[in-house]
Amino acid sequence: MKSVLVLTTLCITLLACGQQHGDSRTLLANKVRCSQVGEQWFRRRAVDEGWQVSRALITVSPRDDLFRGPWFAYNAKLDTCLCAYGTYKLQGDDLVRCWVWDTLSNTQVAYSQTVNRKVTVGLSETEFDKRLKELMKTDENCFVK
């Protein structure tokens, strides 16, 4: 009886370890897939916006002075791929726009637009950066402090 209990415990442990290993492989595969899908999505978006994007995803926007990002992440809770980036127009009024997009559904998840650090559309700088960290598990900030 004791050996059956030990054998059962061992089997359950092995199954659990195998499941965790499989889960980590699935998570890694999703992260890789999201970086690939995200890059393709971002390149299409860049064409639509008239941005110039290098092979290394260095982006130049003729309407903006600076570009931040893009960052890509897999969000397990939402089971989707995300892309975040920001644009900065610093001539005249300081216009800053930051986005998080679901690249699989082409849906905007979070947005902020500020002029001279005052919110004109969407989330505040603090709210956006907090949401960015929650969604993408990153230390990046869209708004430069």
C-alpha positions in Angstrom: 0.0 0.0 0.0 2.8 2.4 0.9 4.6 1.7 -2.4 1.3 2.4 -4.3 1.1 5.8 -2.5 4.7 6.6 -3.3 4.2 5.6 -7.0 1.0 7.6 -7.3 2.7 10.7 -5.7 5.7 10.3 -8.1 3.3 10.0 -11.1 1.4 13.1 -10.1 4.6 15.0 -9.6 6.0 14.0 -13.0 2.8 15.0 -14.7 2.7 18.4 -13.0 6.4 19.0 -13.9 5.7 18.0 -17.5 2.7 20.3 -17.6 4.7 23.2 -16.2 7.5 22.5 -18.8 4.9 22.4 -21.5 3.3 25.6 -20.3 6.6 27.4 -20.3 7.2 26.1 -23.9 3.8 27.4 -24.9 4.5 30.8 -23.2 7.8 31.1 -25.0 6.2 30.2 -28.3 3.5 32.8 -27.8 6.1 35.4 -27.0 8.1 34.6 -30.1 4.9 34.6 -32.2 3.9 38.0 -30.8 7.2 39.6 -31.6 6.9 38.3 -35.2 3.2 39.2 -35.5 3.8 42.6 -33.8 6.7 43.5 -36.1 4.6 42.7 -39.2 1.6 44.6 -37.8 3.8 47.6 -36.9 5.4 47.7 -40.4 1.9 47.8 -42.0 0.8 50.5 -39.5 4.0 52.5 -40.4 3.1 52.4 -44.1 -0.5 53.6 -43.3 0.9 56.5 -41.2 3.7 57.5 -43.6 6.5 56.6 -41.2 9.9 55.4 -42.3 10.9 52.2 -40.6 14.4 50.6 -40.8 15.1 46.9 -40.6 15.8 47.4 -36.9 12.4 49.1 -36.4 14.0 52.6 -35.9 11.1 54.8 -36.9 11.0 58.3 -38.4 7.8 60.2 -38.7 7.7 63.3 -40.9 5.0 64.8 -38.6 6.8 64.1 -35.3 10.2 65.0 -33.9 10.7 61.8 -31.9 9.4 58.3 -31.9 9.6 55.8 -28.9 9.2 52.1 -29.2 7.8 49.9 -30.6 7.6 47.3 -27.8 6.0 44.0 -28.3 4.6 41.6 -25.6 2.4 38.6 -25.2 -0.3 39.2 -22.6 -1.4 35.8 -21.2 -4.4 37.1 -19.3 -5.8 38.6 -22.5 -4.2 35.8 -24.6 -3.2 38.3 -27.3 -0.2 40.1 -28.7 0.4 43.8 -27.9 2.4 46.6 -29.4 3.2 49.9 -27.7 4.8 53.1 -29.0 4.7 56.9 -28.7 5.3 59.9 -30.9 6.5 63.3 -29.8 6.1 66.7 -31.5 8.3 69.2 -29.7 8.0 72.3 -31.9 5.5 74.8 -30.7 3.2 73.0 -28.2 4.6 69.7 -26.9 2.3 67.1 -28.4 2.8 63.6 -27.0 0.8 60.6 -28.1 1.1 57.0 -26.8 -0.7 53.8 -27.8 -1.0 50.2 -26.8 -2.6 48.1 -29.6 -3.8 44.5 -29.7 -2.1 43.4 -32.9 -4.2 40.3 -33.5 -7.5 42.2 -33.5 -6.1 45.6 -34.6 -7.8 47.1 -31.6 -6.5 50.1 -29.5 -6.2 49.0 -25.9 -4.8 52.2 -24.3 -4.2 55.7 -25.6 -3.0 59.0 -24.3 -2.6 62.4 -25.9 -1.1 65.4 -24.1 -0.3 68.9 -25.1 2.2 70.7 -22.8 1.8 67.8 -20.4 -2.0 68.3 -20.1 -4.3 65.5 -21.1 -6.4 66.3 -24.2 -7.5 62.7 -25.1 -7.4 59.4 -23.2 -5.4 58.6 -20.1 -3.1 60.8 -18.1 0.7 60.3 -18.5 0.8 58.4 -15.1 -2.3 56.4 -15.9 -1.0 55.4 -19.3 2.4 54.4 -18.1 0.8 52.4 -15.3 -1.5 50.6 -17.8 1.5 50.0 -20.1 3.4 48.2 -17.3 0.3 46.2 -16.3 -0.4 45.1 -19.9 3.1 44.5 -21.1 5.1 43.6 -18.0 7.7 46.1 -18.9 9.8 48.8 -17.1 9.5 51.1 -20.2 7.6 54.4 -20.0 6.0 56.0 -23.0 6.2 59.4 -21.4 9.7 60.6 -20.8 9.9 61.9 -17.2 
